[in-house]
Amino acid sequence: MNNYETFFQLHLHSAPFIIANAWNVKSAKLIEDNGYQAIATSSGAIANSLGYEDGEKVPFNELLYVVKRISSCTNIPLSVDFERGYTNDLAALNENIQHLIDVGVVGINLEDAQGEEIYLKKLSSIKNYLVKTNQQLFINARTDGFLQKIDSPLERTLERAKLYKEAGADGLFVTGVQDTRIIKEITAAVSLPVNVVGTPKLSTVKTLADCGVKRISMAVFLYNATYKQLEKVIREIKEEQSFAPLF
């Protein structure tokens, strides 16, 4: 199987798989070397590491450079946090998709924070482009209803899941949900494999497996934990006037 096929199959296993979120080559290689089956990028981590705020503040060409370096230095499937596509122009959107495919990306997360209407246009455009060009890309439809605290988030999430599948989504990424009862309702009602983020309230794989989740992300938390440890070491060196914390 090629990397796309491997990545697609990971979402079909009975047990969920954990996908760790990288922000540069070193973090990606550590993920691969420690036996993870796939790598995702974190838009927030990449942005912060480059001195930008999250939310498509990173120019796409800078994001692409980081992604290309990660892809060229690793061998397992790579999925990219594509945010909202880095454009509202559908032709430019498809060009961005092609750039990602050209550097070896096999999956994307695409956010619906702009609303269903423009999201469905973007999703359909990408899917039609992939069919037209005979290319494969796993589209993880990220729905932010709970995160944005919209009215009736569960009902809207289930409605969106149906619309997004019909438009060509391969997976459903539900953000901002931490209630296991609600997650079970989503996985029971949705035919797409469901992705959530591991959080303090959802901190074990077993808990999420019991909820029917198929993919568990770390989002920006891995990046934050890494730099929290770095801050600790730097602070201890200064306070102790010793380099012992380095070793």
C-alpha positions in Angstrom: 0.0 0.0 0.0 1.1 3.6 -0.6 1.0 6.2 2.2 -2.5 7.4 1.2 -3.9 3.8 1.4 -2.1 3.2 4.7 -3.5 6.4 6.1 -7.1 5.6 4.9 -6.9 2.1 6.4 -5.9 3.4 9.8 -9.4 5.0 10.1 -11.1 1.6 9.6 -9.5 -0.4 12.4 -11.6 -1.4 15.4 -9.3 0.4 17.8 -8.5 4.2 17.3 -5.1 5.3 16.2 -3.2 8.1 17.8 -1.8 10.8 15.5 0.8 13.1 16.9 1.0 16.7 15.7 4.4 18.0 14.6 5.7 21.5 13.8 9.1 20.9 12.3 11.3 18.1 11.1 12.8 17.2 14.5 9.4 16.8 16.1 8.1 14.8 13.1 11.1 12.4 13.2 10.7 11.8 16.9 7.1 10.9 16.3 8.1 8.5 13.5 11.0 7.0 15.4 8.8 6.2 18.4 6.5 4.0 16.4 3.5 6.3 15.5 1.8 5.2 12.4 1.1 8.7 11.0 2.1 12.4 11.5 -0.2 15.4 11.5 0.9 19.0 11.6 -0.6 21.6 14.0 -1.3 24.9 12.5 -1.1 26.6 15.9 2.3 25.0 16.7 3.8 25.9 13.3 2.5 29.4 13.5 3.8 29.9 17.0 7.2 28.4 16.2 7.5 30.9 13.3 6.4 33.9 15.4 2.8 34.2 14.0 -0.6 34.0 15.6 -2.8 31.0 14.7 -5.6 31.4 12.2 -4.0 31.5 8.7 -1.5 34.2 9.8 1.3 32.1 8.4 1.7 32.8 4.6 0.9 29.6 2.7 4.3 29.4 1.1 6.0 29.4 4.6 3.6 26.6 5.7 4.4 24.7 2.5 8.1 25.0 3.1 7.8 23.4 6.6 5.5 20.7 5.3 7.9 19.9 2.5 10.8 19.6 4.9 8.8 17.3 7.2 7.6 15.1 4.2 11.1 14.8 2.7 12.6 13.7 6.0 10.0 11.1 7.1 8.4 8.0 5.6 5.0 7.5 7.3 1.8 9.2 6.2 1.6 13.0 6.7 -1.6 14.9 7.2 -1.7 18.7 7.2 -3.7 21.1 9.3 -5.0 23.1 6.3 -7.1 25.5 8.4 -9.7 27.1 6.0 -7.6 26.5 2.9 -5.6 29.7 3.1 -7.9 31.4 0.5 -11.6 31.8 -0.3 -10.8 31.6 -4.1 -11.7 28.1 -5.2 -9.1 28.1 -8.0 -6.4 29.2 -5.6 -7.6 26.6 -3.1 -7.1 23.8 -5.6 -3.7 25.1 -6.4 -2.8 24.9 -2.7 -4.1 21.4 -2.6 -1.9 20.4 -5.6 1.1 21.9 -3.9 0.5 19.8 -0.8 0.0 16.6 -2.8 3.2 17.4 -4.8 5.3 17.4 -1.6 3.8 14.1 -0.4 0.9 15.0 1.8 -1.9 12.3 2.0 -4.5 14.1 4.2 -5.8 17.4 5.3 -8.0 18.9 8.0 -10.4 21.5 6.6 -12.2 23.8 9.1 -15.8 25.0 8.8 -15.4 28.0 11.1 -16.6 30.3 8.3 -20.0 28.5 8.1 -21.6 25.7 6.2 -22.2 27.5 2.9 -18.7 28.5 2.1 -17.3 25.3 3.6 -19.4 23.1 1.3 -18.2 25.1 -1.7 -14.6 24.6 -0.7 -15.1 20.9 0.2 -16.9 20.2 -3.1 -14.3 22.1 -5.1 -11.5 20.1 -3.6 -13.3 16.8 -4.1 -14.2 17.6 -7.7 -10.6 18.6 -8.4 -9.2 15.3 -6.9 -11.7 13.3 -9.1 -10.9 15.3 -12.2 -7.1 14.9 -11.7 -7.3 11.3 -10.5 -5.6 12.0 -7.2 -6.2 10.9 -3.7 -6.3 12.9 -0.4 -8.0 12.1 2.8 -10.2 15.0 3.8 -10.9 15.3 7.5 -13.8 17.6 7.8 -13.3 19.7 11.0 -16.5 21.0 12.4 -16.3 23.6 15.1 -19.9 23.9 16.4 -19.0 23.0 20.0 -15.8 25.1 19.9 -17.8 28.1 18.7 -20.7 27.4 21.1 -23.3 27.7 18.4 -27.0 26.9 19.2 -27.8 23.2 19.3 -24.2 22.1 18.6 -25.0 18.3 18.6 -27.9 18.6 16.1 -25.9 20.9 13.9 -22.8 18.6 14.0 -24.9 15.6 12.9 -26.5 17.7 10.1 -23.1 18.9 9.0 -21.7 15.4 9.1 -24.3 14.2 6.6 -23.7 17.2 4.3 -20.0 16.9 4.5 -20.0 13.2 3.7 -22.2 13.8 0.7 -19.7 16.5 -0.5 -16.8 14.1 -0.3 -15.4 14.2 3.3 -13.6 11.0 4.4 -13.6 11.7 8.2 -15.2 14.0 10.7 -13.1 16.0 13.2 -15.2 17.3 16.1 -13.5 20.0 18.2 -14.5 21.4 21.6 -16.4 18.3 22.7 -15.4 16.6 26.0 -18.6 14.9 27.1 -18.3 11.1 26.5 -22.1 10.8 26.2 -22.2 13.3 23.4 -19.2 11.7 21.6 -21.0 8.4 21.7 -24.1 10.0 20.2 -22.0 11.4 17.4 -20.1 8.2 16.6 -23.3 6.2 16.7 -25.1 8.5 14.3 -22.2 9.3 11.9 -20.9 6.9 9.3 -17.6 8.8 8.9 -14.7 7.8 11.2 -14.7 10.4 14.0 -11.6 12.2 15.2 -11.3 14.1 18.5 -8.5 15.7 20.5 -7.2 14.1 23.7 -7.7 16.4 26.6 -7.4 16.3 30.4 -11.0 15.1 30.5 -10.4 12.6 27.7 -6.9 11.5 28.6 -7.0 7.8 28.0 -7.2 6.0 24.7 -9.6 3.4 26.2 -12.1 6.1 27.2 -12.2 7.4 23.6 -12.1 3.8 22.1 -15.2 3.0 24.2 -16.9 6.1 22.7 -16.3 4.8 19.2 -13.7 7.3 18.2 -11.3 6.2 15.4 -8.6 8.9 15.4 -7.2 10.8 18.4 -5.1 13.9 17.9 -2.8 15.9 20.2 -3.4 19.2 18.5 -1.1 22.0 19.8 -0.8 20.3 23.3 2.4 18.3 22.3 4.0 21.6 21.2 2.9 23.3 24.4 4.2 20.5 26.6 7.6 20.5 24.8 8.1 24.2 25.3 6.8 24.1 28.9 9.7 21.7 29.6 12.1 23.9 27.8 11.0 26.9 29.8 11.5 24.9 33.0 15.1 24.0 32.1 16.0 27.5 31.1 14.5 28.9 34.4 16.3 26.4 36.5 19.7 27.2 34.9 19.3 30.8 35.8 18.0 30.2 39.3 20.6 27.6 40.2 23.4 29.3 38.3 24.2 25.8 37.1 24.1 23.9 33.8 23.1 20.7 35.6 19.4 20.9 34.4 20.8 20.4 30.8 22.1 16.9 31.6 
